[in-house]
């Protein structure tokens, strides 16, 4: 192709793409948020920051967004800032929910904010009639590889040996088998030194199960102090774990993870209990961790997750998001499916249907696939849900929002 012909083709392509802009803008009519509701699912998870509470944001255009996470007390204040607002200004609404009150959101409130953020992105996709991953630039992979915790179908594999459970997981198509560090029933004695020896023996079994070229991950569950975490990591180094997760206590991660990094050679993953990007950006920048365990909605939703993904991509750190609930998992496929770095998803439903979600994740042979359904691609069976919260009034109770001269939100 001659240079002139090539340039003409570029100009034509550019004109064609610009021609779609009026259509795109026309597909974004002004609308207002009229109501926010929360519901308990059929099998509720009562734990803060791991709840599967379903959140809906309703609009005067008849479009409803679906999210997941939070609790009524943590959702109400953020939800109150949304009433009457245009749901399509997602970043602005995120900043308002985060900054409008005197104290910045802690991790519990960040989780609630994230649940609402998921619903706002769901609305955006439904308005445009495209999946969220297309709005974010499109997926970078054919599917999201997954790991399974404890076995393919727990009811079937529970009585199998660790070796056989690991082998069954790899045979089912999962990328990796995940195990706990010398798991012990809660409220019982945990002898750290004895458990480290048990840890090594169990990792040997799992390595045999996944095979020479298979992968396994191990979660230390923050059960070890720094010295024991070092010993545990070094004990299993020769067994080549995919990563060691949460090797030290979360309270001391900013001090102990950098120390640990200089003393062990195994890949380290951490972050499932952290909040937004400020919790870990230095650890990523300094390569103190190899995989970020941030998840949805805990970090603040898709809006914040994409900023986290950018930090990880900049420093060549992979993302292995922690699992919370099925709607959040669908949102992870839409958001982190666009991440260009290493990605491994946690998935333990094994494709089992959920009563309140007749349409949710597309899972097959150990992998999660993107789909073409609008928004997050999930559908609710409202008959299976129990309403627990409703917000219909804009919240001005001690909320004080400050603006820069250009109209952007700043702290007060």
Buried (B, 14 or more C-beta within 10 A) or exposed (E): EEEEEEEEEEEEEEEEEEEEEEEEEEEEEEBBBBBBBBBBBEEEEEEBBBBBBBBBBBBEBEBBBBBBBBBBEBBBBBBBBBBEBBBBEBEBBBBBBBBBBEEEBEBBBBBBBBBBBBBBBBBBBBBBEBBBBBBBEEBEBEBBBBBBBBBBBEEEBEEBEBBBBBBBBBBBBBBBBBBBBBBBEEEEEEEBEEBBEBBBEBBBBBBBBBEEEBBBBBBBBBBBEBEBBBBBBEBBEEBBBBBBBBBBBBEEBEEBBBBBBEEBEBBBBBBBBBBBBEBBBEBBEEEBBBBBBBBBBBBBBBBBBBBBBEBBBEBEBBBBBBBBBBBBBBBBBBBBBBBEBBBBBBBBBBBEEBEBBEBBBBBEEBBBBBBEBBBBBBEBEEEBBEEBBBBBEBBEEEBEBEEEEEEEBEEE
